[in-house]
Amino acid sequence: MVLVIIRTLILFATTVIFLRIMGKRQVGQLQPYELVVIIMISELAAIPMQNTGIPLINGIIPIFVLFTCEVALSFIALKSERARGVICGKPSILIENSRIMENEMRRLRYNINDLLEQLRQKNVTDISSVEFAILETSGQLSVILKSDHRPVQPKDMSILPPHEGLPISLIIDGRIIEQNLGQQNISLNWLKNELGLHGIQEYRQVLFACLDSGGKFFYQLKESTRHKEGIK
């Protein structure tokens, strides 16, 4: 029993490490060859887990080989546009100037219902408002609306809004993020004083605290602290 647990943990760690190195993309964003590699790796890892008579190395070596193949194909696709077209495929235009490209749809075996569903997921219900709909190599549909149907942008009204950066997390689940404090040249005393101004004596009571792009301090107490102090 202990041997099974150890083998499972080793194979699990090996699989996670290799998949982590492959990248952070979601399943729906994977290229076909990447999806095949992930499926095969999961199958190869499962076999030694189920059968302890199979040496562990017999599962790890094929996983490493598949991982090497994936890295090699990714590198080739990165360096060669022609190879990228063969390995990953090319985007396909399904709608051009509000006109459905019937021949391309037929070639891809992509029906109208699938197209309408993808458009609805992009909050587009009127094909006449679509300039281009492009089926990407990952299977996702990119929709470009006609200029008169696009949301109004500040620059369209000659408005220049102030720059907005990312909020800086200072406390997460009662733990001070010292790295962020250092990057923003914020001292621990400043943070404690800021909490004190809001009546918070202990930073461990804070669920989340941050500085927004405008330098405004935001915080939220933990639920247990709110109930304890009778805060609504």
N, C-alpha and C positions, 0 to 999 in steps of 0.2 A: 504493500500500500504506500509506504514511504517512497519507494522507488518510482512509483507512478506519479506521485506528487512532484518529486524532484524533476523528473523528465518533463512533466507538463510545464513547470515553471521555467525550465531552461528553454524549451521550444517557444513558449509564450514570449519570453524576453527577447529571444533571437528574432522572432517575427516582428515584434513591435519596433525593435531597433532598425531593422531593414526597412520597414514601411515608413518609419519616421525619417530616415535618410532620403527616401524617395520623394518626400515633400508633404505639404499640408493640404493638398487639394481634396475636395469632397468627391464622393463617388460619382456624382453627376457631372463633375468637371474633368474626369479622367479621360485620357485618350484610350482607344480600344486596346492597344497593346499593354497599357498600364493596368487596365481592368483585368485582362487575361492573366498578367503576372500576379496580381493580388489574389485572384481566385485559385491559381495553381499553388501559390505559396501556402494559402490556408489549407488546401487539400494535403499538401506534402507534410505540413506540420501536424495534421490530425492523425496521419497513419502511425507514426511512432508513438503517439500518445495512446492510441487504442491497443497497439500490439507491442508489448514490452520485449518480445523476442527479436524485434528489429533493432539493430544498433542505432543509437541516437545520431551518430555521424551520418548515417544513411538518409536522415531527414534534413540535417543541417547543410550538407554539401549541395543537394539540389536547390535548396532555398538560396544559397549563396550564388549559385550559377545563374538562377533566374534574376536575382538582384543585379548581378554583373551585366546580364543582357539588357535589362531595363536601363541601367546607367549608360551603357554603350549606345543604345538606340536614342536616348535622350540627347546625348552629346552629338551624335551624327545629325539629328534633327535640328539641333541648335546651330550647327555650323553650315549646313547645306539646305538651301531652300528647296531644291529639287527632291532631296531625300525626305524633307519634311512633308512634302506633298504626298509622297508614297507611303510614309510611315503613319502620318496623322490624318491624311486626307486634306481636302480643301473646303472652305466655307461655300455654301450654296445659297443663291438668291432665290427665295420662294415667292416674294412679292416685290415688284418693281413698279413704282409710280402707280400704286393702288391696283395693279394688275397681277393676278395670281399666275405664276409661271407653271403652267400645267405640265409641260414636258419634263421640267425638273422635278416636279412633285411625283410624277409617274416613275421617273428614274430612281428616285430615292424611296419609292414605295411609301410615300408620306401622304396620308389622306387629308381631306378638307377638315374633318372633325378634329384631327390632331392639331392642325394649324390654328383653327379657331380657339381651341383650348389653350394653346400656348399664347395666343394673343390676349385672351382674357386674363391669363396670369400676369401679363404685362399691363393690365388695366386698359387694354385697347379693345373696343367693341365694334368700331367702324373701320372696315378695311379701306374705305375711301380716304381716311386720314393718314394712311401708312405710305411713306415714301419708299422705304426698303424694309423687308423682313429677311434676315439672313440666318440660315441654320449653320451654327458654328460646328467645328469639328468635335466639340465635346457633346453635341446634341442639344445645346441650349439655343434658344431663338433670340436673336438681337433684333430689336424693332426701332427703326428711325422714323419718327413722325414727320409729316410735312411741316414746313416752317410756320404756317399759320395755325397749326394745331399743337405746337409745342408749348409747354408752360412758360409763362412770362418770366424772364430772368431780370435781375436788377440792372444789368448792363443795357437791356432793351429800353429801359426808362432813364438811361444816363444817371443811374444811381451807383455810387461806389460805397458799398457797405464796408465797415471795418473788418480787418483780417480776424478770422476765428481759428485759433489753434486747438489742440486737443486738451481736454481737462487733465489736470495733474492729480493723480490719486495720492493722497497723503496717509490715509488710514483705511485698511481693509480688514473687516471682521476683528476689530480690536487690536490690530497689529500695525505699527507705524512702518511705512515704506521708506526706509532711510535712504535708499538709492535715489528716489525721486526728490527727497529733501535736498540731497547734495547737488543734484543736477540743477535745481532751481535756486540754490544758495539760500535755502530756508533753514533756519536754526530750529533745534528741538524746543528751545525756550519760546520762540515765536509761536510755534504750533500750540504749545501748552497755554500760552497767554491767550491765543485766539479761542481755544476751547473754554478757557476760564471766562471770557467775555460772554459766552453763551451759557454759562452756568454749569459747565461740565468740568468736574474735577479729576476724572480718571479717563484716560483715552481708551482704555479697554471697554468702556461702555459704548463706544462708537462703532456702529456697523460699517459706515462708509463716510469718508470725508475727502474733499478735493478742492482744488482751485480751478475755476473755469477759465476760459481764455481771456476774460476781462479782469482776472485777479480776484473775483468774488469767492468768498469762502462758503462752501456748502457742506452740510453734514446731516447724518441721520443716525439716531441712537438705535441700539439693539432692541428688539421687541421685549426682551426680559427686563431691560432697564426702564423702558417706557411704562410697562405694567407696574413695576416696582415703585416708580415715582408718580404714578397716576397721570402720565401724560397721554393725551389723546392723539 
